[in-house]
Amino acid sequence: GSQLVLRAGPSVDVLQELCGQVKAGAVYFHRSVLPGACELETTLKHVMDGLGIECRRFQGELLFQPERILSGSKTPYKVFTPFWRACSASAPPGEPVVKPSKLIAPKAFPKSEILERWDLAPSRPNWAAGFETFWQPGEEGGTKALQTFLKRGVKSYNEFRDYPSLSGTSQLSAHLHFGEVSVRTCWGAAQGLPGSEAFVRQLGWREFCHYLLFHWPNLVDEPFRPEFAKFPWRENKAFIKAWQQGKTGYPIIDAGMRQLWQTGWMHNRVRMIVGSFLVKNLRQHWHVGRDWFWDTLVDADLANNSAGWQWIAGCGADAAPYFRIFNPVTQSEKFDKKGDYIRTFVPELCDLPAKYLHDPSNAPQEILHQAGIVLGQTYPKAIVDLKTSRQKALEAYENIKAK
Ligand code: FAD
């Protein structure tokens, strides 16, 4: 029987006004690791102290308090494995608090702004049309996704998680991002289930990304490894457009980028492949990928996205080494062997036999003809040569290393 009161404006001012209107005795809030959140909390506390209003902060976004997980030298960890070991050795986060049986609503509510007037939904164009086929936003949708995964997915997670055509992962990322299901609920529900270690470890990666953002707020823009500030990125608008639209001529990349556009989500293995291709083979700045993902992912998350791009670009904390360049053709042959994923999102290649599907630019003319494909017309020719672009990327890296 309670209601949500929506207000827009500078947080502290809005809360101060609201507290006056409802004669609040306390403000309870959920802590965040976003840059600027600590300062905001301090200001809020200061203002509320002055008004005699109690302030209580809760930890709901993470399993562990980021300031408490420190190395032997009392500094934050920069490498995932010791970080996660330290988390695992500290007091467990505990079960989620049980739902209160009753919430007493006040007799009268202060005025709320109207959600529709905030004009948040995309309309010109509505790039999210069709998303409702894939997502059920809200706590009910999040809980359903978790239950389905626990029943069917968790035991085979480690075996199937790298194959994009299988629903081998939980697809909980957007629900976790928006707090529709809490990480503590996921963590608690997975404990003791056969095969849950690998899944819990990924929750650990989420924890690590948020931890990094808390300790290094510059992670969003600046390379964690400073030598990368001098990396000779190129700017090629045609490359960027081809990548964004899924028209690179490399089917696994194109399938991933189209999955992202159509559903607002992309499989993790494919995120790594498209990311590596953008920053290494095309040598575009990782900010380009970060921004596109930020605009198009339903699970877009400042911590996971920034750390994910730094990781793939080789400039992050505990990142994939720069010289590890994913080959989109061999990755595709390995993780989408029969081409089911490619055929779902790149239907114009449907009739191409699996043997040639991963690299149509190198398929015999006759085979392409039989499959109704004209390269450059019905499907793009490969926009770069993998071998030479890889070589160029490695040379650029050697150059900054030498400097
Ligand atoms: P599952 O495999 O089921 O994992 C369970 C949960 O663990 C996920 O929901 C997520 O919260 C967390 N998780 C899993 N892998 C990672 C990871 N590598 N880093 C951090 N957390 C992880 N994830 C986002 O939530 N938002 C982003 O904006 C985002 N951007 C990314 C950008 C790049 C370049 C890369 C390589 C990865 C990015 N990821 C991001 C991480 C990962 O790809 C997604 O969390 C995952 O694909 C979501 O699918 P899932 O819920 O089925 O994951």
Residues whose N, C-alpha, C, O or C-beta is under 5 A from the ligand:
A	BS01	FAD	T169 S170 Q171 L172 S173 L176 Q202 L203 W205 R206 C209 M266 H267 N268 R271 M272 G275 D299 A300 D301 N304 N305 G308 W309 I312
